[in-house]
Amino acid sequence: MAAPGPGAMPPAPAAELVVFEAASLKDVFATLSRRFEAEHPGTTVLTNAAGSQELRAQLEQGASADVFASADRRHMDALVAEGLVNTPLLFACNEPVLVVRTGLAVTVNAFADLPRVERLVVGAPDVPIGNYTAQILKKAATRYGAAFTAAVESRVVSRELNVRQALAKVVLGEADAGIVYRSDAVTAPAGKVRVIPIPAELNVRAEYPLAMLKRAPQPALARQWLALVTSPAGATALRKAGFVACSKP
Protein backbone atom coordinates (compact mmCIF):
# COMPACT_ATOMS: atom_id res chain seq x y z
CA MET A 1 0.00 0.00 0.00
CA ALA A 2 1.37 3.41 -0.99
CA ALA A 3 2.10 5.91 1.73
CA PRO A 4 -0.17 8.96 1.95
CA GLY A 5 1.00 11.81 -0.23
CA PRO A 6 2.25 15.09 1.16
CA GLY A 7 -0.48 16.83 3.09
CA ALA A 8 -2.79 13.81 2.98
CA MET A 9 -4.58 12.92 6.19
CA PRO A 10 -3.63 9.49 7.59
CA PRO A 11 -6.53 7.07 8.05
CA ALA A 12 -8.29 7.33 11.39
CA PRO A 13 -7.17 4.65 13.84
CA ALA A 14 -9.58 1.79 14.32
CA ALA A 15 -11.64 1.89 17.51
CA GLU A 16 -13.34 -0.94 19.37
CA LEU A 17 -16.44 -0.59 21.51
CA VAL A 18 -16.84 -3.52 23.91
CA VAL A 19 -20.42 -4.30 24.91
CA PHE A 20 -21.27 -6.84 27.62
CA GLU A 21 -24.85 -7.96 26.94
CA ALA A 22 -27.32 -10.31 28.57
CA ALA A 23 -27.79 -13.41 26.39
CA SER A 24 -31.37 -12.42 25.52
CA LEU A 25 -30.05 -9.24 23.87
CA LYS A 26 -27.73 -11.03 21.47
CA ASP A 27 -29.82 -10.71 18.31
CA VAL A 28 -31.15 -7.19 18.75
CA PHE A 29 -27.75 -5.85 19.80
CA ALA A 30 -26.25 -7.49 16.70
CA THR A 31 -28.71 -5.44 14.64
CA LEU A 32 -27.84 -2.27 16.53
CA SER A 33 -24.11 -3.05 16.25
CA ARG A 34 -24.33 -3.05 12.46
CA ARG A 35 -26.11 0.29 12.52
CA PHE A 36 -23.58 1.74 14.97
CA GLU A 37 -20.63 0.63 12.84
CA ALA A 38 -22.24 2.14 9.73
CA GLU A 39 -22.71 5.44 11.54
CA HIS A 40 -19.18 5.36 13.02
CA PRO A 41 -16.75 4.36 10.23
CA GLY A 42 -13.64 2.70 11.58
CA THR A 43 -15.40 1.49 14.74
CA THR A 44 -15.98 -2.18 15.51
CA VAL A 45 -18.51 -3.27 18.12
CA LEU A 46 -17.30 -6.32 20.05
CA THR A 47 -20.06 -8.04 22.00
CA ASN A 48 -19.87 -10.52 24.85
CA ALA A 49 -23.20 -12.29 25.35
CA ALA A 50 -23.73 -14.43 28.46
CA GLY A 51 -25.86 -14.69 31.56
CA SER A 52 -26.01 -11.39 33.45
CA GLN A 53 -24.54 -13.05 36.53
CA GLU A 54 -21.56 -14.29 34.50
CA LEU A 55 -20.93 -10.88 32.95
CA ARG A 56 -21.13 -9.24 36.36
CA ALA A 57 -18.52 -11.70 37.69
CA GLN A 58 -16.21 -10.97 34.76
CA LEU A 59 -16.45 -7.23 35.38
CA GLU A 60 -15.85 -7.69 39.10
CA GLN A 61 -12.72 -9.66 38.23
CA GLY A 62 -11.36 -6.83 36.12
CA ALA A 63 -12.61 -7.55 32.60
CA SER A 64 -12.44 -4.50 30.35
CA ALA A 65 -15.68 -3.27 28.77
CA ASP A 66 -17.35 -0.03 27.79
CA VAL A 67 -21.01 -0.87 28.36
CA PHE A 68 -22.98 -3.45 30.35
CA ALA A 69 -26.63 -4.38 29.66
CA SER A 70 -28.25 -6.66 32.23
CA ALA A 71 -31.49 -8.66 32.13
CA ASP A 72 -32.33 -7.56 35.67
CA ARG A 73 -31.63 -4.82 38.17
CA ARG A 74 -30.04 -7.09 40.76
CA HIS A 75 -26.71 -7.66 38.99
CA MET A 76 -26.52 -4.08 37.75
CA ASP A 77 -27.23 -2.70 41.22
CA ALA A 78 -24.38 -4.80 42.60
CA LEU A 79 -21.96 -3.19 40.15
CA VAL A 80 -23.31 0.26 41.03
CA ALA A 81 -22.69 -0.45 44.72
CA GLU A 82 -19.14 -1.55 43.90
CA GLY A 83 -18.48 1.65 41.98
CA LEU A 84 -17.84 -0.10 38.66
CA VAL A 85 -20.58 1.49 36.54
CA ASN A 86 -22.23 4.86 36.15
CA THR A 87 -25.89 5.39 36.97
CA PRO A 88 -27.86 2.91 34.83
CA LEU A 89 -30.91 3.65 32.75
CA LEU A 90 -33.84 1.33 32.09
CA PHE A 91 -34.09 0.87 28.31
CA ALA A 92 -36.39 -2.13 27.77
CA CYS A 93 -38.58 -4.71 29.43
CA ASN A 94 -39.43 -8.29 28.60
CA GLU A 95 -41.98 -10.96 29.48
CA PRO A 96 -41.34 -14.57 30.50
CA VAL A 97 -43.33 -17.18 28.56
CA LEU A 98 -43.60 -20.95 28.49
CA VAL A 99 -42.21 -22.68 25.40
CA VAL A 100 -43.27 -26.26 24.71
CA ARG A 101 -41.98 -28.57 22.01
CA THR A 102 -44.60 -28.90 19.33
CA GLY A 103 -45.15 -32.61 19.98
CA LEU A 104 -46.74 -31.70 23.33
CA ALA A 105 -49.14 -29.12 21.91
CA VAL A 106 -52.17 -31.31 22.70
CA THR A 107 -51.04 -32.17 26.23
CA VAL A 108 -49.99 -28.68 27.33
CA ASN A 109 -52.35 -25.91 26.30
CA ALA A 110 -51.97 -23.52 29.23
CA PHE A 111 -49.53 -22.66 31.99
CA ALA A 112 -51.74 -24.63 34.41
CA ASP A 113 -50.83 -27.78 32.44
CA LEU A 114 -47.12 -27.42 33.23
CA PRO A 115 -47.00 -30.36 35.69
CA ARG A 116 -47.87 -32.64 32.74
CA VAL A 117 -44.45 -32.23 31.13
CA GLU A 118 -41.78 -34.78 31.96
CA ARG A 119 -38.68 -32.66 31.33
CA LEU A 120 -38.64 -28.96 32.21
CA VAL A 121 -35.64 -26.68 31.79
CA VAL A 122 -35.30 -23.36 33.62
CA GLY A 123 -32.61 -20.85 34.47
CA ALA A 124 -30.29 -21.34 37.43
CA PRO A 125 -31.35 -19.36 40.54
CA ASP A 126 -28.69 -16.66 40.05
CA VAL A 127 -29.61 -16.17 36.38
CA PRO A 128 -32.24 -13.45 35.82
CA ILE A 129 -34.68 -15.79 34.05
CA GLY A 130 -34.21 -18.32 36.86
CA ASN A 131 -34.99 -15.68 39.47
CA TYR A 132 -38.05 -14.53 37.52
CA THR A 133 -39.19 -18.16 37.21
CA ALA A 134 -38.94 -18.61 40.98
CA GLN A 135 -41.13 -15.54 41.48
CA ILE A 136 -43.69 -16.87 39.00
CA LEU A 137 -43.87 -20.27 40.68
CA LYS A 138 -44.25 -18.64 44.08
CA LYS A 139 -47.26 -16.71 42.77
CA ALA A 140 -48.60 -19.87 41.11
CA ALA A 141 -48.63 -21.65 44.46
CA THR A 142 -51.15 -19.14 45.76
CA ARG A 143 -53.44 -19.72 42.77
CA TYR A 144 -53.03 -23.43 42.03
CA GLY A 145 -51.79 -24.65 45.40
CA ALA A 146 -48.44 -25.75 46.77
CA ALA A 147 -48.82 -29.14 45.07
CA PHE A 148 -48.67 -27.42 41.67
CA THR A 149 -45.33 -25.78 42.39
CA ALA A 150 -43.93 -28.96 43.93
CA ALA A 151 -44.97 -30.94 40.86
CA VAL A 152 -43.37 -28.39 38.53
CA GLU A 153 -40.14 -28.36 40.53
CA SER A 154 -40.01 -32.16 40.33
CA ARG A 155 -40.03 -31.94 36.52
CA VAL A 156 -36.93 -29.73 36.32
CA VAL A 157 -34.12 -31.66 34.64
CA SER A 158 -31.73 -28.78 34.03
CA ARG A 159 -30.99 -25.29 35.35
CA GLU A 160 -29.15 -23.35 32.68
CA LEU A 161 -26.64 -20.51 33.00
CA ASN A 162 -28.40 -18.35 30.43
CA VAL A 163 -31.81 -18.19 28.78
CA ARG A 164 -30.60 -19.12 25.30
CA GLN A 165 -29.31 -22.44 26.61
CA ALA A 166 -32.74 -23.16 28.08
CA LEU A 167 -34.44 -22.40 24.77
CA ALA A 168 -31.93 -24.51 22.83
CA LYS A 169 -32.71 -27.60 24.89
CA VAL A 170 -36.40 -27.35 24.03
CA VAL A 171 -35.68 -26.67 20.35
CA LEU A 172 -33.35 -29.70 20.20
CA GLY A 173 -35.86 -31.95 21.96
CA GLU A 174 -33.65 -32.40 25.03
CA ALA A 175 -36.45 -30.93 27.16
CA ASP A 176 -40.22 -30.82 26.77
CA ALA A 177 -40.70 -27.26 27.98
CA GLY A 178 -38.87 -24.26 29.32
CA ILE A 179 -39.46 -20.79 30.69
CA VAL A 180 -37.75 -18.13 28.59
CA TYR A 181 -38.34 -14.54 27.51
CA ARG A 182 -40.80 -13.73 24.75
CA SER A 183 -37.94 -12.13 22.80
CA ASP A 184 -36.07 -15.45 22.87
CA ALA A 185 -39.12 -17.50 21.91
CA VAL A 186 -39.49 -15.55 18.65
CA THR A 187 -35.95 -16.60 17.63
CA ALA A 188 -36.81 -20.32 17.71
CA PRO A 189 -36.91 -22.05 14.30
CA ALA A 190 -40.41 -22.21 12.86
CA GLY A 191 -42.39 -25.22 14.00
CA LYS A 192 -40.02 -26.19 16.82
CA VAL A 193 -41.85 -24.72 19.82
CA ARG A 194 -45.25 -23.47 20.82
CA VAL A 195 -45.39 -20.31 22.92
CA ILE A 196 -47.82 -20.34 25.83
CA PRO A 197 -48.39 -17.11 27.77
CA ILE A 198 -48.11 -17.02 31.53
CA PRO A 199 -51.22 -15.51 33.18
CA ALA A 200 -50.69 -11.81 33.81
CA GLU A 201 -51.46 -12.13 37.52
CA LEU A 202 -48.65 -14.68 37.86
CA ASN A 203 -46.11 -13.16 35.53
CA VAL A 204 -43.35 -10.67 36.30
CA ARG A 205 -41.81 -7.85 34.31
CA ALA A 206 -38.19 -8.39 33.32
CA GLU A 207 -36.34 -5.07 33.42
CA TYR A 208 -33.20 -4.33 31.39
CA PRO A 209 -30.83 -1.62 32.70
CA LEU A 210 -27.88 -0.30 30.69
CA ALA A 211 -24.80 1.49 32.01
CA MET A 212 -21.37 2.70 30.98
CA LEU A 213 -18.39 1.33 32.87
CA LYS A 214 -16.59 3.96 34.90
CA ARG A 215 -13.29 2.81 33.43
CA ALA A 216 -14.62 2.46 29.89
CA PRO A 217 -11.71 2.53 27.41
CA GLN A 218 -13.98 4.33 24.89
CA PRO A 219 -16.22 6.63 26.96
CA ALA A 220 -17.29 8.78 24.00
CA LEU A 221 -18.32 5.76 21.97
CA ALA A 222 -20.02 4.26 25.03
CA ARG A 223 -22.18 7.36 25.41
CA GLN A 224 -23.04 7.21 21.72
CA TRP A 225 -24.04 3.54 22.09
CA LEU A 226 -26.35 4.43 24.98
CA ALA A 227 -27.83 7.18 22.81
CA LEU A 228 -28.51 4.71 19.98
CA VAL A 229 -30.10 2.06 22.22
CA THR A 230 -32.42 4.64 23.78
CA SER A 231 -33.23 6.41 20.48
CA PRO A 232 -36.39 5.86 18.42
CA ALA A 233 -34.34 3.58 16.15
CA GLY A 234 -33.24 1.55 19.16
CA ALA A 235 -36.80 1.33 20.48
CA THR A 236 -38.01 0.11 17.07
CA ALA A 237 -35.34 -2.59 16.92
CA LEU A 238 -36.16 -3.74 20.44
CA ARG A 239 -39.89 -3.86 19.69
CA LYS A 240 -39.31 -5.91 16.53
CA ALA A 241 -37.21 -8.32 18.59
CA GLY A 242 -40.04 -8.92 21.05
CA PHE A 243 -39.12 -6.52 23.82
CA VAL A 244 -41.64 -4.07 25.24
CA ALA A 245 -41.54 -0.55 26.60
CA CYS A 246 -41.39 -0.26 30.37
CA SER A 247 -44.66 1.19 31.56
CA LYS A 248 -44.95 2.43 35.11
CA PRO A 249 -45.72 -0.39 37.56
Secondary structure, DSSP 8 states (H G I E B T S, - for coil): -----TT-------EEEEEEEEGGGHHHHHHHHHHHHHHSTTEEEEEEEE-HHHHHHHHHTT---SEEE-SSHHHHHHHHHTT-B---EEEEEE-EEEEEEGGGTTT--SGGGGGG-S-EEEE-TTSHHHHHHHHHHHHHHHHH-HHHHHHHHHTEEEEESSHHHHHHHHHTTS-SEEEEEHHHHTTS-TTSEEEEE--TTT---EEEEEEEBTT-S-HHHHHHHHHHHTSHHHHHHHHHTT-B-----
